[in-house]
């Protein structure tokens, strides 16, 4: 990484920014000069969502990363997402605003421990949720996201055993949807496990007309109370077409920005977590800021690298996912 000791500090480019700069204008200029594209997850802060060329969930981001014609992909999300873009685009430069933007779910599945776990089931197909490291993807047969997990699990012959990693809550939800008996890795997302069911029930009592909508990474006890369960994109689509006027949203609060933009006449209430905070933010996603994004694009750092032997195996698993998704029109 060139000039690493000079440019990168605490995981991001460390430079002073002229306070008179209009960052939105400057970022647009840099995108044109460098033929760069900004991909952002729904959980990013509103300013980043508003400057992005594409906003989406894990499946949509992977699909857009695969077909990008840009020379530089600036990924406003967490580390595994930028890794996915690099796996699919080995000849492009992939950068991220903050290298420390990790993922509690990805961290819950260390490669060496998963390799040992996998050895216990030598003939099983490994389906891994995209929220994992490149090393875990390389040990997988197919990757999935909440948008396509049902179709991908159902694509595996019924006489084949399946290991599902790393999210046990998403895995349990897919078992109920498909009836498949899968071996689950014991991992979870800190954001979706921290919701307080007791507080949500009380919130529903105060707002009886509000529908509870939840991401399948949430625990089963919460999902039982949900009026609708779906991926981030599915939740957004549901609020656009459903006739309710109020929603209690059980996922990371970043999606509410898009929900409010699409349906300004509706009310969206963040589901309360089991702590003192008023909302449920992912601390990793929120490490990225508009200032860091500008500096990352200006200096084209921090850059993401994936070892080629790992990349090739991970790419195969990702392409299997993308092919199955295309067959199902996802």
C-alpha positions as CSV (number, residue, x, y, z in Angstrom):
1,X,0.0,0.0,0.0
2,X,1.8,3.1,-1.2
3,X,2.6,5.8,1.3
4,X,0.8,3.7,4.0
5,X,2.7,5.2,6.9
6,X,1.9,8.7,5.7
7,X,-1.7,8.4,4.6
8,X,-3.3,5.7,6.7
9,X,-3.9,6.4,10.4
10,X,-6.3,4.6,12.6
11,X,-7.8,2.8,9.6
12,X,-8.5,5.8,7.4
13,X,-6.8,8.5,5.4
14,X,-5.7,11.1,7.9
15,X,-5.7,14.6,6.3
16,X,-7.1,18.0,7.2
17,X,-10.1,19.1,5.1
18,X,-10.8,22.7,4.1
19,X,-14.0,23.6,6.0
20,X,-15.1,25.7,3.0
21,X,-15.3,22.7,0.7
22,X,-18.7,21.5,-0.5
23,X,-18.0,17.8,-0.1
24,X,-20.9,16.8,-2.3
25,X,-19.6,18.8,-5.2
26,X,-16.0,17.8,-4.6
27,X,-16.9,14.1,-4.5
28,X,-18.9,14.4,-7.8
29,X,-15.8,16.0,-9.4
30,X,-13.5,13.3,-8.2
31,X,-15.9,10.5,-9.4
32,X,-15.8,12.0,-12.9
33,X,-12.0,12.6,-12.9
34,X,-11.2,9.1,-11.7
35,X,-14.0,7.1,-13.4
36,X,-15.1,6.0,-9.9
37,X,-18.4,4.6,-8.6
38,X,-19.7,4.7,-5.1
39,X,-21.6,1.7,-3.8
40,X,-23.3,2.2,-0.4
41,X,-25.3,-0.1,1.9
42,X,-28.6,1.0,3.3
43,X,-27.1,1.2,6.7
44,X,-24.8,4.1,5.9
45,X,-25.4,7.6,7.2
46,X,-27.9,9.6,5.1
47,X,-25.3,11.9,3.5
48,X,-23.4,8.9,2.1
49,X,-26.6,7.3,0.8
50,X,-27.4,10.6,-0.9
51,X,-24.1,10.8,-2.7
52,X,-23.9,7.1,-3.7
53,X,-24.4,5.9,-7.3
54,X,-26.1,2.8,-6.0
55,X,-27.7,2.0,-2.6
56,X,-28.7,-1.5,-1.8
57,X,-28.5,-4.6,0.3
58,X,-25.9,-7.3,0.0
59,X,-27.3,-9.0,-3.1
60,X,-27.8,-5.8,-5.0
61,X,-24.4,-4.5,-4.1
62,X,-22.7,-7.7,-5.2
63,X,-24.6,-7.6,-8.5
64,X,-23.7,-4.0,-9.1
65,X,-20.0,-4.6,-8.2
66,X,-19.9,-7.4,-10.7
67,X,-21.2,-5.4,-13.6
68,X,-19.4,-2.1,-12.8
69,X,-17.4,-0.4,-15.6
70,X,-15.7,2.0,-13.2
71,X,-11.9,2.0,-12.7
72,X,-12.3,2.6,-9.0
73,X,-15.0,1.1,-6.7
74,X,-15.5,3.1,-3.5
75,X,-17.4,0.8,-1.2
76,X,-19.3,2.6,1.6
77,X,-20.0,-0.3,3.8
78,X,-18.1,-2.7,5.9
79,X,-14.9,-4.6,5.1
80,X,-16.5,-7.9,3.9
81,X,-18.6,-5.9,1.4
82,X,-15.5,-4.2,-0.1
83,X,-13.7,-7.6,-0.2
84,X,-16.7,-9.0,-2.2
85,X,-16.3,-6.2,-4.7
86,X,-12.6,-7.0,-5.0
87,X,-13.2,-10.7,-5.4
88,X,-15.5,-10.0,-8.3
89,X,-13.3,-7.3,-9.8
90,X,-9.6,-8.3,-9.4
91,X,-8.3,-5.8,-11.9
92,X,-10.2,-2.8,-10.4
93,X,-9.1,-0.7,-7.5
94,X,-11.4,-1.1,-4.6
95,X,-11.3,1.3,-1.7
96,X,-13.2,1.8,1.6
97,X,-13.5,4.9,3.7
98,X,-12.4,3.2,6.9
99,X,-10.6,-0.1,7.1
100,X,-11.9,-0.6,10.7
101,X,-15.4,-0.9,9.5
102,X,-15.7,-4.6,10.3
103,X,-18.7,-6.8,11.1
104,X,-19.6,-8.7,14.3
105,X,-21.2,-11.5,12.3
106,X,-18.1,-12.0,10.1
107,X,-15.9,-11.9,13.2
108,X,-18.1,-14.6,14.8
109,X,-16.8,-17.2,12.3
110,X,-13.0,-17.4,12.5
111,X,-11.6,-19.3,9.4
112,X,-9.5,-21.8,11.3
113,X,-12.4,-22.8,13.6
114,X,-14.8,-23.0,10.7
115,X,-12.4,-25.2,8.7
116,X,-12.3,-27.7,11.7
117,X,-16.1,-27.5,11.9
118,X,-16.5,-28.2,8.2
119,X,-14.3,-31.3,8.5
120,X,-16.9,-32.9,10.7
121,X,-19.3,-32.9,7.7
122,X,-17.1,-33.8,4.7
123,X,-19.9,-34.5,2.2
124,X,-22.1,-31.5,3.1
125,X,-22.7,-28.5,0.8
126,X,-21.5,-25.3,2.5
127,X,-23.8,-22.3,2.0
128,X,-22.5,-19.1,3.6
129,X,-24.2,-15.9,4.2
130,X,-22.4,-13.1,2.4
131,X,-21.7,-11.4,5.7
132,X,-18.4,-13.3,6.1
133,X,-14.7,-13.0,5.3
134,X,-13.1,-13.9,2.0
135,X,-11.6,-16.9,3.7
136,X,-15.0,-18.2,4.7
137,X,-16.3,-17.6,1.2
138,X,-13.4,-19.6,-0.2
139,X,-14.4,-22.5,2.0
140,X,-18.0,-22.3,0.7
141,X,-19.8,-23.9,-2.2
142,X,-22.5,-21.1,-2.6
143,X,-22.9,-17.7,-1.0
144,X,-26.4,-16.4,-0.2
145,X,-28.1,-13.2,1.1
146,X,-31.5,-12.8,2.8
147,X,-32.9,-11.9,-0.6
148,X,-32.0,-15.3,-2.2
149,X,-31.3,-17.7,0.7
150,X,-34.6,-19.7,0.3
151,X,-34.0,-20.2,-3.5
152,X,-30.3,-21.1,-2.9
153,X,-31.1,-23.7,-0.2
154,X,-33.8,-25.2,-2.3
155,X,-31.4,-25.5,-5.3
156,X,-29.4,-28.1,-3.3
157,X,-30.6,-31.7,-3.9
158,X,-32.7,-32.9,-0.9
159,X,-30.4,-35.9,-0.3
160,X,-27.4,-33.5,0.3
161,X,-26.6,-32.3,3.8
162,X,-26.1,-28.5,4.2
163,X,-23.8,-26.5,6.5
164,X,-25.2,-23.0,6.9
165,X,-22.9,-20.3,8.2
166,X,-22.3,-17.9,9.8
167,X,-25.7,-16.6,11.0
168,X,-27.7,-19.0,13.2
169,X,-30.8,-16.8,13.2
170,X,-31.0,-16.4,9.4
171,X,-30.3,-20.2,9.2
172,X,-33.1,-21.0,11.6
173,X,-35.5,-18.8,9.6
174,X,-34.5,-20.5,6.3
175,X,-35.0,-24.0,7.9
176,X,-38.6,-22.9,8.8
177,X,-39.2,-21.6,5.3
178,X,-37.7,-24.5,3.4
179,X,-38.1,-27.5,5.7
180,X,-34.5,-28.4,5.2
181,X,-32.4,-29.9,8.0
182,X,-29.3,-27.8,8.1
183,X,-26.3,-27.8,10.4
184,X,-25.9,-24.2,11.7
185,X,-22.7,-22.4,12.6
186,X,-23.2,-20.5,15.9
187,X,-22.8,-17.0,14.8
188,X,-24.9,-13.8,15.0
189,X,-25.1,-10.1,14.2
190,X,-24.8,-7.9,17.3
191,X,-27.2,-5.4,15.8
192,X,-30.0,-7.8,15.2
193,X,-29.6,-9.7,18.5
194,X,-29.8,-6.7,20.7
195,X,-33.4,-5.8,20.0
196,X,-35.6,-5.9,23.2
197,X,-38.7,-7.9,22.6
198,X,-40.3,-6.6,25.7
199,X,-39.7,-3.0,24.6
200,X,-41.0,-3.7,21.1
201,X,-44.2,-5.2,22.6
202,X,-44.7,-2.1,24.8
203,X,-44.0,0.1,21.8
204,X,-46.7,-1.8,19.8
205,X,-49.2,-1.3,22.7
206,X,-48.6,2.5,22.5
207,X,-48.7,2.4,18.6
208,X,-51.4,-0.3,17.9
209,X,-51.7,0.6,14.2
210,X,-48.0,0.2,13.6
211,X,-46.8,-3.0,11.8
212,X,-43.7,-4.7,13.0
213,X,-41.3,-5.4,10.2
214,X,-38.1,-7.4,10.8
215,X,-34.9,-8.6,9.2
216,X,-34.5,-12.4,9.4
217,X,-31.2,-12.0,11.3
218,X,-33.4,-11.1,14.3
219,X,-34.0,-13.8,16.9
220,X,-36.9,-16.2,16.5
221,X,-38.9,-14.8,19.5
222,X,-39.0,-11.4,17.8
223,X,-39.8,-12.8,14.3
224,X,-42.9,-14.5,15.8
225,X,-44.3,-11.0,16.5
226,X,-43.4,-9.5,13.0
227,X,-46.1,-8.7,10.5
228,X,-43.5,-8.9,7.7
229,X,-40.0,-10.5,7.6
230,X,-37.6,-9.8,4.8
231,X,-34.2,-8.6,3.5
232,X,-33.4,-4.9,3.8
233,X,-34.6,-4.4,0.2
234,X,-37.8,-6.4,0.9
235,X,-38.6,-4.3,4.0
236,X,-38.2,-1.1,1.9
237,X,-40.4,-2.4,-0.9
238,X,-43.0,-3.6,1.6
239,X,-43.3,-0.1,3.2
240,X,-43.8,1.4,-0.3
241,X,-46.7,-0.9,-1.2
242,X,-48.3,-1.7,2.1
243,X,-51.3,0.4,3.2
244,X,-50.3,0.8,6.8
245,X,-49.2,4.3,7.9
246,X,-46.9,3.3,10.8
247,X,-44.1,0.8,11.1
248,X,-41.8,-0.4,13.9
249,X,-38.6,-1.3,12.0
250,X,-36.5,-4.1,13.5
251,X,-33.2,-3.7,11.6
252,X,-30.4,-1.2,11.5
253,X,-31.8,2.4,11.5
254,X,-30.0,3.5,8.3
255,X,-32.7,2.0,6.1
256,X,-35.3,4.4,7.6
257,X,-33.7,7.2,5.5
258,X,-34.8,5.5,2.3
259,X,-38.1,4.5,3.8
260,X,-38.9,8.1,4.7
261,X,-37.8,9.4,1.3
262,X,-40.0,6.8,-0.5
263,X,-43.0,7.3,1.8
264,X,-42.8,10.7,3.5
265,X,-46.4,10.5,4.6
266,X,-45.7,7.4,6.7
267,X,-44.1,7.1,10.2
268,X,-41.2,4.8,10.8
269,X,-40.2,4.0,14.4
270,X,-36.8,2.3,15.2
271,X,-37.3,-0.9,17.2
272,X,-35.7,-0.3,20.6
273,X,-32.6,-2.3,21.6
274,X,-32.0,-3.8,25.0
275,X,-29.7,-0.9,26.1
276,X,-30.0,2.8,26.9
277,X,-29.8,4.0,23.3
278,X,-32.8,5.3,21.5
279,X,-32.1,3.5,18.3
280,X,-30.1,0.5,17.0
281,X,-27.1,1.6,14.9
282,X,-24.3,-0.7,13.7
283,X,-21.1,0.9,15.1
284,X,-19.0,-0.5,12.2
285,X,-21.3,0.9,9.5
286,X,-21.3,4.3,11.2
287,X,-17.5,4.5,11.2
288,X,-17.8,5.7,7.6
289,X,-18.4,9.4,7.2
290,X,-18.7,11.8,4.2
291,X,-15.4,13.3,5.1
292,X,-13.6,9.9,5.1
293,X,-15.4,9.0,1.9
294,X,-14.0,12.2,0.2
295,X,-10.5,11.6,1.5
296,X,-10.6,8.0,0.4
297,X,-11.6,8.9,-3.1
298,X,-9.1,11.8,-3.3
299,X,-6.1,9.6,-2.2
300,X,-7.5,6.3,-3.5
301,X,-6.9,4.7,-0.1
302,X,-7.3,2.6,2.0
303,X,-7.2,-0.1,-0.7
304,X,-8.6,-3.6,-0.4
305,X,-6.5,-6.6,-1.4
306,X,-7.5,-10.3,-1.4
307,X,-4.9,-13.1,-1.8
308,X,-5.4,-14.6,-5.3
309,X,-5.7,-18.3,-4.2
310,X,-8.5,-17.2,-1.8
311,X,-10.1,-14.9,-4.3
312,X,-10.5,-17.5,-6.9
313,X,-12.3,-20.0,-4.6
314,X,-14.5,-17.2,-3.2
315,X,-15.3,-15.9,-6.6
316,X,-16.6,-19.4,-7.6
317,X,-18.9,-19.4,-4.6
318,X,-20.1,-15.9,-5.3
319,X,-20.7,-16.6,-9.0
320,X,-22.8,-19.7,-8.0
321,X,-25.0,-17.4,-6.0
322,X,-25.3,-14.8,-8.8
323,X,-26.1,-17.5,-11.3
324,X,-28.9,-19.0,-9.1
325,X,-30.3,-15.5,-8.4
326,X,-30.4,-14.7,-12.1
327,X,-32.3,-17.9,-12.8
328,X,-34.9,-16.9,-10.3
329,X,-35.1,-13.3,-11.5
330,X,-33.7,-11.9,-8.2
